[in-house]
Amino acid sequence: MTSTLTLAALSGMDQPAFVAALDGIYEHSSWVAAGAWAARPFATLPALAAALEAVMWAAEPVQQRALICAHPELAGRAAMAGGLTAASSSEQQGAGLLHCTAAELARLQALNADYRQRFGFPFVVAVRGLSRQDIIDQLAARLQATPEHEYRTALEQIARIAGWRLADRMAG
């Protein structure tokens, strides 16, 4: 949805329209918006963001893991082939990930493979404001985390990404 949303409009929508209006805020995971619908009306944007995030945190681990796995690898095959959602493509492009040098791309791909092997899900980081080198450095550093810590960090990063996407959507 590309038109500007308002809190009043969202609060007045039936559940299918609400879910459709928030499509893509949480990557390929409409169940998050579906769960937050019951918390209407939303007085503020932070209240809406908090309701969405609360659904994510209250979800069963299998749903949380599916949410993490819905995120594409940074500068991965899907990105290089143009197979990302509009939001993911814009975010990766904004961080310069679609213009990596051959060395950066090779390093990212090797780190992505190591990360996926260690944790069983893709590396998720809110890339806005980060340089390619910042992202590579964070990926390398987070490979040292425990699986439990990294699982929580991935969800925290998803909440941050969703907050930015929501703010962008509401701003038009």
VEXKE-562810 format. One line per field, with one value per atom (N, C-alpha, C): atom name; x, y, z; residue in one letter; residue number from 0. Coordinates in nm, 4 decimals, padded with zeros to 6 digits. Each point is the difference from the previous one (the first is absolute). Layout:
! residues N
atomo: CA ...
east: X ...
north: Y ...
up: Z ...
residuo: A ...
num: NUM ...
***
This chain:
! residues 172
atomo: N CA C N CA C N CA C N CA C N CA C N CA C N CA C N CA C N CA C N CA C N CA C N CA C N CA C N CA C N CA C N CA C N CA C N CA C N CA C N CA C N CA C N CA C N CA C N CA C N CA C N CA C N CA C N CA C N CA C N CA C N CA C N CA C N CA C N CA C N CA C N CA C N CA C N CA C N CA C N CA C N CA C N CA C N CA C N CA C N CA C N CA C N CA C N CA C N CA C N CA C N CA C N CA C N CA C N CA C N CA C N CA C N CA C N CA C N CA C N CA C N CA C N CA C N CA C N CA C N CA C N CA C N CA C N CA C N CA C N CA C N CA C N CA C N CA C N CA C N CA C N CA C N CA C N CA C N CA C N CA C N CA C N CA C N CA C N CA C N CA C N CA C N CA C N CA C N CA C N CA C N CA C N CA C N CA C N CA C N CA C N CA C N CA C N CA C N CA C N CA C N CA C N CA C N CA C N CA C N CA C N CA C N CA C N CA C N CA C N CA C N CA C N CA C N CA C N CA C N CA C N CA C N CA C N CA C N CA C N CA C N CA C N CA C N CA C N CA C N CA C N CA C N CA C N CA C N CA C N CA C N CA C N CA C N CA C N CA C N CA C N CA C N CA C N CA C N CA C N CA C N CA C N CA C N CA C N CA C N CA C N CA C N CA C N CA C N CA C N CA C N CA C N CA C N CA C N CA C N CA C N CA C N CA C N CA C N CA C N CA C N CA C N CA C N CA C N CA C N CA C N CA C N CA C N CA C N CA C N CA C N CA C N CA C
east: 00.0851 -00.0851 00.0894 -00.0240 00.0892 -00.0593 -00.1300 -00.0577 00.0263 -00.0134 00.0240 -00.1102 00.0397 -00.0941 -00.0116 -00.1137 -00.0166 -00.0382 00.0254 -00.0383 -00.1510 -00.0725 -00.1459 -00.0507 00.0580 -00.0422 00.0320 00.1193 00.0375 -00.0909 -00.0287 -00.0820 -00.1424 -00.0466 -00.1354 -00.0120 00.1099 -00.0029 -00.0407 -00.0648 -00.0225 00.1353 00.0042 00.1292 00.0670 -00.0699 00.0687 00.0583 -00.0726 00.0508 00.1194 -00.0077 00.1092 00.1268 -00.0148 00.1144 00.0573 -00.0878 00.0466 00.0710 -00.0494 00.0616 00.1391 00.0230 00.1301 00.0867 -00.0395 00.0766 00.1451 00.0926 00.1414 00.0697 -00.0747 00.0655 00.0867 -00.0571 00.0747 00.0113 00.1200 00.0319 -00.0770 -00.0881 -00.0761 -00.0669 -00.0474 -00.0572 -00.1252 -00.1055 -00.1239 -00.0646 00.0384 -00.0564 00.0296 00.1079 00.0323 -00.1079 -00.0309 -00.1052 -00.1349 -00.0289 -00.1275 -00.0166 00.1087 -00.0064 -00.0139 00.0556 -00.0054 -00.1340 -00.0776 -00.1267 -00.0912 -00.0023 -00.0882 00.0349 00.1196 00.0431 -00.0479 -00.0730 -00.0499 -00.0933 -00.0205 00.0616 00.1398 00.0790 00.1364 00.0053 00.0385 00.0044 00.1243 00.1092 00.1269 00.0695 00.0926 00.0811 00.0813 00.0617 00.0706 -00.0926 -00.1253 -00.0942 -00.0256 -00.0151 -00.0181 00.1252 00.1168 00.1257 00.0145 -00.0358 00.0096 -00.0967 -00.1190 -00.0971 00.0508 00.0556 00.0568 00.1166 00.0871 00.1165 -00.0423 -00.1017 -00.0477 -00.0482 -00.0661 -00.0447 00.1212 00.1023 00.1209 00.0627 00.0143 00.0648 -00.0845 -00.1329 -00.0881 -00.0178 00.0463 -00.0178 00.0765 -00.0472 00.0692 00.1365 00.0983 00.1323 -00.0001 -00.0871 -00.0031 -00.0414 -00.0933 -00.0393 00.1130 00.0639 00.1113 00.1124 00.0308 00.1077 -00.0366 -00.1260 -00.0450 00.0126 -00.0281 00.0148 00.1462 00.0884 00.1428 00.0407 -00.0442 00.0374 -00.0626 -00.1034 -00.0627 00.0880 00.0986 00.0895 00.1073 00.0267 00.1006 00.1412 00.0927 00.1405 00.0411 00.0873 00.0497 00.0957 -00.0277 00.0784 00.0039 -00.1073 -00.0089 -00.0531 -00.0266 -00.0465 -00.1278 -00.0954 -00.1271 00.0232 00.0907 00.0301 00.0641 00.0931 00.0712 -00.0913 -00.1010 -00.0918 -00.1233 -00.0068 -00.1147 -00.1244 00.0175 -00.1132 -00.0412 00.0345 -00.0353 -00.1333 -00.0623 -00.1170 00.0463 -00.0925 00.0356 00.0710 -00.0500 00.0611 00.1419 00.0189 00.1342 00.0962 -00.0470 00.0846 00.0434 -00.0944 00.0301 00.1003 -00.0190 00.0897 00.1408 00.0088 00.1325 00.0671 -00.0778 00.0563 00.0471 -00.0786 00.0379 00.1298 00.0284 00.1253 00.1135 -00.0293 00.1029 00.0293 -00.0844 00.0290 -00.0173 -00.0734 -00.0164 00.1141 00.0967 00.1154 00.1305 00.0025 00.1209 00.1124 00.1218 00.1149 00.0037 00.0782 00.0118 00.0494 00.0931 00.0532 -00.1061 -00.0759 -00.1062 -00.1068 -00.0372 -00.1018 00.0464 00.1232 00.0540 00.0024 00.0400 00.0045 -00.1401 -00.0955 -00.1383 -00.0564 00.0231 -00.0537 00.0616 00.1291 00.0661 -00.0526 -00.0122 -00.0525 -00.1455 -00.0801 -00.1399 -00.0086 00.0836 -00.0009 00.0405 00.1037 00.0435 -00.1097 -00.0645 -00.1058 -00.1175 -00.0442 -00.1146 00.0336 00.1219 00.0399 00.0009 00.0483 00.0081 -00.1354 -00.0865 -00.1255 -00.1250 00.0069 -00.1157 -00.0999 00.0375 -00.0849 00.0893 -00.0557 00.0834 00.0349 00.1114 00.0426 -00.0985 -00.0534 -00.0936 00.0584 00.0105 00.0454 -00.0763 -00.0375 -00.0643 00.1102 00.0032 00.1130 -00.0028 -00.1131 -00.0108 00.1071 00.0776 00.1044 00.1329 00.0057 00.1243 00.0686 00.1310 00.0765 00.0155 00.0458 00.0264 00.1006 00.1031 00.1008 -00.0587 -00.0884 -00.0674 -00.0769 -00.0690 -00.0812 00.0894 00.1066 00.0944 00.0593 00.0380 00.0574 -00.1006 -00.1260 -00.1021 -00.0253 -00.0051 -00.0214 00.1127 00.1222 00.1149 -00.0047 -00.0328 -00.0046 -00.1131 -00.1155 -00.1155 00.0151 00.0921 00.0286 00.0533 00.0483 00.0554 -00.1060 -00.1222 -00.1071 -00.0491 -00.0659 -00.0659 -00.1255 -00.0470 -00.1233 -00.1198 -00.0119 -00.1116 00.0078 00.1187 00.0189 -00.0264 00.0483 -00.0159 -00.1452 -00.0736 -00.1426 -00.0738 00.0268 -00.0632 00.0447 00.1282 00.0513 -00.0677 -00.0189 -00.0673 -00.1416 -00.0728 -00.1358 00.0030 00.0968 00.0128 00.0265 00.0847 00.0292 -00.1240 -00.0775 -00.1244 -00.0964 -00.0104 -00.0879 00.0468 00.1287 00.0546 -00.0320 00.0210 -00.0322 -00.1487 -00.0843 -00.1450 -00.0390 00.0638 -00.0286 00.0301 00.1112 00.0349 -00.0975 -00.0322 -00.0934 -00.1378 -00.0424 -00.1290 00.0009 00.1048 00.0116 00.0001 00.0707 00.0026 -00.1390 -00.0690 -00.1340 -00.0977 00.0089 -00.0927 00.0318 00.1247 00.0390 -00.0347 -00.0286 -00.0340 00.1206
north: -00.1179 00.1179 00.1239 00.0917 00.1134 00.1307 00.0048 00.1251 00.0163 00.1235 00.0292 -00.0609 -00.0692 -00.0560 00.0937 -00.0026 00.0734 -00.0995 00.0373 -00.0853 -00.0156 00.1071 -00.0068 -00.0979 00.0076 -00.0917 -00.1445 -00.0248 -00.1356 -00.0513 00.0857 -00.0408 -00.0340 00.0558 -00.0255 -00.1164 -00.0600 -00.1082 -00.1327 -00.0835 -00.1377 -00.0722 -00.1198 -00.0685 -00.0257 -00.0496 -00.0214 00.1283 00.1104 00.1268 00.0493 -00.0157 00.0395 -00.0779 -00.1311 -00.0858 00.0397 00.0238 00.0394 00.1348 00.0931 00.1333 -00.0063 -00.0983 -00.0125 -00.1098 -00.0476 -00.1039 00.0457 -00.0868 00.0289 00.0682 00.0449 00.0618 -00.1061 -00.1179 -00.1158 -00.0943 -00.0209 -00.0727 -00.1316 -00.0077 -00.1218 -00.0604 00.0827 -00.0493 00.0795 -00.0188 00.0748 -00.0351 -00.1108 -00.0394 00.1015 00.0773 00.1012 00.1086 00.0529 00.1020 -00.0582 -00.1227 -00.0624 -00.0061 -00.0310 -00.0076 00.1351 00.1041 00.1350 00.0691 -00.0483 00.0636 00.0174 -00.0974 00.0048 00.1124 00.0551 00.1072 00.1384 00.0087 00.1299 00.0602 00.1276 00.1029 00.0366 00.0554 00.0400 00.1512 00.0507 00.1451 00.0629 -00.0796 00.0533 -00.1053 00.0449 -00.0923 -00.0931 00.0520 -00.0926 -00.1061 00.0336 -00.0991 -00.1104 00.0362 -00.0993 -00.0862 00.0626 -00.0751 -00.0961 00.0452 -00.0841 -00.1181 00.0231 -00.1090 -00.1060 00.0436 -00.0935 -00.0775 00.0718 -00.0643 -00.0989 00.0350 -00.0896 -00.1327 00.0055 -00.1230 -00.0840 00.0646 -00.0724 -00.0707 00.0732 -00.0577 -00.1081 00.0100 -00.0992 -00.1257 00.0030 -00.1128 -00.1228 -00.1129 -00.1262 00.0036 -00.0692 -00.0018 -00.0406 -00.0902 -00.0411 00.1177 00.0845 00.1178 00.1036 00.0199 00.0945 -00.0431 -00.1267 -00.0508 00.0178 -00.0257 00.0200 00.1473 00.0899 00.1434 00.0345 -00.0522 00.0244 -00.0553 -00.1214 -00.0644 00.0673 00.0807 00.0725 00.1132 00.0387 00.1084 -00.0532 00.0744 -00.0464 00.0238 -00.0806 00.0249 00.1335 00.0697 00.1272 -00.0255 00.0639 -00.0173 -00.1458 -00.0730 -00.1408 -00.0187 -00.1253 -00.0325 00.0744 00.0055 00.0676 00.1477 00.0624 00.1419 00.0192 -00.0860 00.0139 -00.0296 -00.0836 -00.0366 00.0908 00.0980 00.0899 -00.0629 -00.0993 -00.0723 00.0419 00.1203 00.0476 00.0734 00.0110 00.0866 00.1426 00.0882 00.1399 00.0608 -00.0286 00.0571 -00.0523 -00.1307 -00.0566 00.0513 00.0089 00.0504 00.1435 00.0838 00.1396 00.0110 -00.0818 00.0042 -00.0458 -00.1098 -00.0492 00.0968 00.0572 00.0981 00.1231 00.0453 00.1173 -00.0192 -00.1240 -00.0305 -00.0293 00.0068 -00.0247 -00.1463 -00.0889 -00.1431 -00.0550 00.0703 -00.0463 00.0479 00.0712 00.0517 -00.0386 -00.1186 -00.0476 -00.0216 00.0217 -00.0402 -00.1529 -00.0561 -00.1458 -00.0559 00.0694 -00.0454 00.0088 00.1092 00.0150 -00.1070 -00.0235 -00.0999 -00.1393 -00.0326 -00.1305 -00.0136 00.1051 -00.0026 -00.0145 00.0771 -00.0091 -00.1395 -00.0551 -00.1316 -00.1077 00.0101 -00.0965 00.0140 00.1229 00.0229 -00.0446 00.0299 -00.0444 -00.1517 -00.0702 -00.1468 -00.0500 00.0588 -00.0397 00.0278 00.1152 00.0397 -00.0976 -00.0271 -00.0901 -00.1397 -00.0449 -00.1315 -00.0011 00.1065 00.0049 00.0151 00.0855 00.0341 -00.0596 -00.0377 -00.0599 00.0991 00.1263 00.1044 00.1105 00.0878 00.1047 00.1103 00.0639 00.1168 00.1132 00.0581 00.1116 00.1190 00.1115 00.1237 00.1141 00.0966 00.1205 00.0827 00.0026 00.0567 00.1520 00.0601 00.1450 00.0717 00.0841 00.0763 -00.0726 -00.1235 -00.0771 -00.0014 -00.0012 -00.0161 -00.1491 -00.0326 -00.1404 -00.0588 00.0769 -00.0514 -00.0199 00.0911 -00.0171 -00.1322 -00.0279 -00.1214 -00.1234 00.0017 -00.1124 -00.0195 00.1090 -00.0092 -00.0564 00.0454 -00.0519 -00.1481 -00.0392 -00.1409 -00.0856 00.0435 -00.0745 -00.0072 00.1103 00.0028 -00.0868 00.0056 -00.0750 -00.1504 -00.0426 -00.1425 -00.0579 00.0858 -00.0450 -00.0151 00.0440 -00.0036 -00.1422 -00.0178 -00.1282 -00.0070 -00.1194 -00.0110 00.0704 -00.0104 00.0638 00.1524 00.0538 00.1450 00.0475 -00.0741 00.0418 -00.0083 -00.0979 -00.0126 00.1252 00.0394 00.1192 00.1255 00.0085 00.1157 00.0100 -00.1119 00.0020 00.0554 -00.0418 00.0519 00.1490 00.0419 00.1432 00.0811 -00.0522 00.0686 00.0036 -00.1066 -00.0028 00.1064 00.0139 00.1033 00.1393 00.0206 00.1297 00.0260 -00.1002 00.0114 00.0311 -00.0737 00.0203 00.1406 00.0511 00.1359 00.1021 -00.0160 00.0919 -00.0131 -00.1247 -00.0211 00.0592 -00.0171 00.0545 00.1525 00.0608 00.1469 00.0492 -00.0721 00.0374 -00.0119 -00.1068 -00.0244 00.1066 00.0355 00.0995 00.1390 00.0236 00.1324 00.0132 -00.1109 00.0025 -00.0133
up: 00.0000 00.0000 00.0000 -00.0915 -00.0138 00.0501 00.0221 00.0468 00.1494 00.0447 00.1405 00.0856 00.1044 00.0959 00.1186 00.0629 00.1250 00.1084 00.1238 00.1116 00.0058 -00.0276 00.0019 -00.1058 -00.1194 -00.1057 00.0377 00.0492 00.0411 00.1109 00.0957 00.1133 -00.0414 -00.1099 -00.0470 -00.0969 -00.0372 -00.0992 00.0622 -00.0837 00.0426 -00.0060 00.0561 00.0110 -00.1353 -00.1024 -00.1282 -00.0590 00.0089 -00.0536 00.0814 00.1312 00.0896 -00.0343 -00.0147 -00.0329 -00.1360 -00.0970 -00.1335 00.0041 00.0796 00.0085 00.0609 00.0857 00.0670 -00.0615 -00.1167 -00.0684 -00.0203 00.0356 -00.0213 00.1165 00.0985 00.1163 00.0689 00.0195 00.0485 -00.1197 -00.0463 -00.1236 -00.0136 -00.0992 -00.0314 00.1233 00.0912 00.1260 00.0370 -00.0772 00.0232 00.1334 00.0602 00.1287 00.1093 -00.0159 00.1005 -00.0009 -00.1181 -00.0100 00.0404 -00.0398 00.0360 00.1513 00.0690 00.1457 00.0671 -00.0613 00.0594 -00.0244 -00.0951 -00.0354 00.1216 00.0890 00.1168 00.0969 -00.0102 00.0924 -00.0443 -00.1128 -00.0465 00.1042 00.0028 -00.0839 00.0500 -00.0890 00.0319 00.0093 00.1150 00.0218 -00.0609 -00.0068 -00.0494 -00.0847 -00.0817 -00.0787 00.0903 00.1086 00.0893 00.0614 00.0241 00.0536 -00.1023 -00.1259 -00.1053 -00.0126 -00.0025 -00.0101 00.1180 00.1197 00.1197 -00.0078 -00.0527 -00.0129 -00.0972 -00.1114 -00.0966 00.0618 00.0667 00.0615 00.1082 00.0776 00.1059 -00.0585 -00.1150 -00.0662 -00.0389 -00.0539 -00.0389 00.1204 00.1115 00.1183 00.0660 -00.0123 00.0629 -00.0849 -00.1223 -00.0919 00.0475 -00.0458 00.0258 -00.0694 00.0551 -00.0625 -00.1474 -00.0397 -00.1406 -00.0891 00.0465 -00.0770 -00.0018 00.1139 00.0065 -00.0940 00.0015 -00.0853 -00.1472 -00.0352 -00.1382 -00.0391 00.0933 -00.0251 -00.0270 00.0802 -00.0222 -00.1370 -00.0295 -00.1265 -00.1220 00.0204 -00.1108 -00.0508 00.0787 -00.0402 -00.0936 -00.1070 -00.0965 00.0518 -00.0503 00.0306 -00.0602 00.0680 -00.0498 -00.1157 -00.1120 -00.1230 -00.0426 00.0296 -00.0362 -00.1404 -00.0347 -00.1350 -00.0368 00.0932 -00.0294 -00.0304 00.0748 -00.0231 -00.1361 -00.0337 -00.1270 -00.1195 00.0221 -00.1080 -00.0058 00.0900 00.0013 00.0599 00.0871 00.0570 00.1395 00.0408 00.1333 -00.0019 00.1173 00.0112 -00.0248 -00.0307 -00.0257 00.1204 00.1203 00.1209 00.0195 -00.0131 00.0177 -00.1055 -00.1227 -00.1077 00.0270 00.0407 00.0306 00.1149 00.1028 00.1159 -00.0372 -00.0737 -00.0397 -00.0969 -00.0912 -00.0931 00.0759 00.0974 00.0789 00.0751 00.0388 00.0701 -00.0975 -00.1291 -00.1004 -00.0241 00.0518 -00.0110 -00.1412 -00.0831 -00.1376 -00.0888 00.0613 -00.0736 00.0685 00.0583 00.0681 -00.1012 00.0466 -00.0800 -00.0014 -00.0880 -00.0066 00.1338 00.0627 00.1292 00.1095 00.0021 00.1008 -00.0194 -00.1239 -00.0287 00.0418 -00.0305 00.0388 00.1522 00.0693 00.1472 00.0582 -00.0520 00.0477 -00.0238 -00.1165 -00.0301 00.0883 00.0259 00.0890 00.1426 00.0477 00.1345 00.0113 -00.1027 -00.0002 00.0112 -00.0749 00.0039 00.1387 00.0581 00.1344 00.1027 -00.0136 00.0932 -00.0090 -00.1222 -00.0183 00.0527 -00.0223 00.0505 00.1526 00.0607 00.1467 00.0663 -00.0552 00.0677 -00.0639 -00.1274 -00.0651 -00.0550 -00.0039 -00.0577 -00.0539 -00.0854 -00.0596 00.0998 -00.0237 00.0765 -00.0256 00.1066 -00.0117 00.0747 -00.0713 00.0621 -00.0657 00.0805 -00.0526 -00.0649 -00.1326 -00.0728 -00.0122 00.0273 -00.0180 00.0819 -00.0660 00.0671 00.0120 -00.0460 00.0075 -00.1362 00.0025 -00.1236 -00.0286 -00.1196 -00.0323 00.0983 00.0326 00.0934 00.1393 00.0439 00.1300 00.0027 -00.1093 -00.0085 00.0033 -00.0762 -00.0015 00.1394 00.0641 00.1346 00.1005 -00.0079 00.0918 -00.0242 -00.1257 -00.0331 00.0561 -00.0178 00.0527 00.1526 00.0646 00.1464 00.0547 -00.0657 00.0508 -00.0198 -00.0833 -00.0123 00.1312 00.0886 00.1275 00.1090 -00.0265 00.1007 00.0238 00.1124 00.0250 -00.0865 -00.0322 -00.0787 00.0652 00.1303 00.0700 -00.0114 00.0198 -00.0098 -00.1428 -00.0969 -00.1389 -00.0453 00.0483 -00.0308 00.0491 00.1234 00.0561 -00.0758 -00.0323 -00.0740 -00.1361 -00.0678 -00.1303 00.0141 00.1025 00.0215 00.0347 00.0787 00.0320 -00.1273 -00.0871 -00.1254 -00.0902 -00.0014 -00.0774 00.0518 00.1308 00.0568 -00.0421 -00.0033 -00.0433 -00.1474 -00.0837 -00.1429 -00.0165 00.0712 -00.0100 00.0446 00.1027 00.0452 -00.1075 -00.0679 -00.1095 -00.1165 -00.0344 -00.1107 00.0328 00.1224 00.0417 -00.0075 00.0513 -00.0060 -00.1447 -00.0875 -00.1416 -00.0608 00.0312 -00.0546 00.0473 00.1255 00.0560 -00.0500 -00.0365 -00.0518 -00.1459 -00.0642 -00.1421 -00.0825
residuo: M M M T T T S S S T T T L L L T T T L L L A A A A A A L L L S S S G G G M M M D D D Q Q Q P P P A A A F F F V V V A A A A A A L L L D D D G G G I I I Y Y Y E E E H H H S S S S S S W W W V V V A A A A A A G G G A A A W W W A A A A A A R R R P P P F F F A A A T T T L L L P P P A A A L L L A A A A A A A A A L L L E E E A A A V V V M M M W W W A A A A A A E E E P P P V V V Q Q Q Q Q Q R R R A A A L L L I I I C C C A A A H H H P P P E E E L L L A A A G G G R R R A A A A A A M M M A A A G G G G G G L L L T T T A A A A A A S S S S S S S S S E E E Q Q Q Q Q Q G G G A A A G G G L L L L L L H H H C C C T T T A A A A A A E E E L L L A A A R R R L L L Q Q Q A A A L L L N N N A A A D D D Y Y Y R R R Q Q Q R R R F F F G G G F F F P P P F F F V V V V V V A A A V V V R R R G G G L L L S S S R R R Q Q Q D D D I I I I I I D D D Q Q Q L L L A A A A A A R R R L L L Q Q Q A A A T T T P P P E E E H H H E E E Y Y Y R R R T T T A A A L L L E E E Q Q Q I I I A A A R R R I I I A A A G G G W W W R R R L L L A A A D D D R R R M M M A A A G G G
num: 0 0 0 1 1 1 2 2 2 3 3 3 4 4 4 5 5 5 6 6 6 7 7 7 8 8 8 9 9 9 10 10 10 11 11 11 12 12 12 13 13 13 14 14 14 15 15 15 16 16 16 17 17 17 18 18 18 19 19 19 20 20 20 21 21 21 22 22 22 23 23 23 24 24 24 25 25 25 26 26 26 27 27 27 28 28 28 29 29 29 30 30 30 31 31 31 32 32 32 33 33 33 34 34 34 35 35 35 36 36 36 37 37 37 38 38 38 39 39 39 40 40 40 41 41 41 42 42 42 43 43 43 44 44 44 45 45 45 46 46 46 47 47 47 48 48 48 49 49 49 50 50 50 51 51 51 52 52 52 53 53 53 54 54 54 55 55 55 56 56 56 57 57 57 58 58 58 59 59 59 60 60 60 61 61 61 62 62 62 63 63 63 64 64 64 65 65 65 66 66 66 67 67 67 68 68 68 69 69 69 70 70 70 71 71 71 72 72 72 73 73 73 74 74 74 75 75 75 76 76 76 77 77 77 78 78 78 79 79 79 80 80 80 81 81 81 82 82 82 83 83 83 84 84 84 85 85 85 86 86 86 87 87 87 88 88 88 89 89 89 90 90 90 91 91 91 92 92 92 93 93 93 94 94 94 95 95 95 96 96 96 97 97 97 98 98 98 99 99 99 100 100 100 101 101 101 102 102 102 103 103 103 104 104 104 105 105 105 106 106 106 107 107 107 108 108 108 109 109 109 110 110 110 111 111 111 112 112 112 113 113 113 114 114 114 115 115 115 116 116 116 117 117 117 118 118 118 119 119 119 120 120 120 121 121 121 122 122 122 123 123 123 124 124 124 125 125 125 126 126 126 127 127 127 128 128 128 129 129 129 130 130 130 131 131 131 132 132 132 133 133 133 134 134 134 135 135 135 136 136 136 137 137 137 138 138 138 139 139 139 140 140 140 141 141 141 142 142 142 143 143 143 144 144 144 145 145 145 146 146 146 147 147 147 148 148 148 149 149 149 150 150 150 151 151 151 152 152 152 153 153 153 154 154 154 155 155 155 156 156 156 157 157 157 158 158 158 159 159 159 160 160 160 161 161 161 162 162 162 163 163 163 164 164 164 165 165 165 166 166 166 167 167 167 168 168 168 169 169 169 170 170 170 171 171 171
***
